[in-house]
């Protein structure tokens, strides 16, 4: 599996993360593929930073899976054959099997099952891992083993919660999110230097000022940084 471009960009340029994050994520994806050959994508979400990092199967791997499905009349083939519109009552929708079938109607291409596991640190959820596969029962019987690979909590596993591969969209926003976070950190540093206050006080001051002005902290941070840059240019002249 390979990282999507936005994940590579986020880690290389902005992420305050371990330098070997991508290498470790790809290594873990290889371990998962040994257990679940049909796995086509993995997203690792950081609750602290509000971003996800995603690796996906290569075109060659996808082609191999597609070939296997046509030989075995897999889920993609069956869904094309079915061509049916399904209707559910409120009672039906509460049944797990009905909910999963309904979710399949909005699934991303090639995604037939997902597994979401929370990642805990000192009894607090610090993130999650979302796995995506091209066959319906790919993760059945593997929850404990996959949890072990990611140091996740197997009892908190949720199946088929993201058949639309929404975590990939989140991962595509990671560079912008981390860039904004970096600029906020810089602006806080400016407040610490110019006002002689603590980092905590600078964080609170920036947040309060943004709320009063009705703007985002990132927008206010850019204004502060631009003001400092302008002052520095004036001094140089």
VENNORJO-V807312 format. One record per run of one state. SS is the DSSP state (a for helix, b for strand, c for the rest). FROM is the first residue (numbers start at 1). LEN is the number of residues. If there is no record, write none. Layout:
[[SS,FROM,LEN] [SS,FROM,LEN]]
//
This chain:
[[c,1,1] [b,2,2] [c,4,1] [a,5,10] [c,15,6] [a,21,15] [c,36,3] [b,39,8] [c,47,4] [b,51,6] [c,57,2] [a,59,14] [c,73,2] [a,75,8] [c,83,7] [a,90,4] [c,94,2] [a,96,9] [c,105,8] [b,113,9] [c,122,2] [b,124,10] [c,134,9] [a,143,8] [c,151,1] [b,152,8] [c,160,6] [a,166,7] [c,173,1] [a,174,22] [c,196,3] [a,199,15] [c,214,3] [a,217,20] [c,237,1]]
//
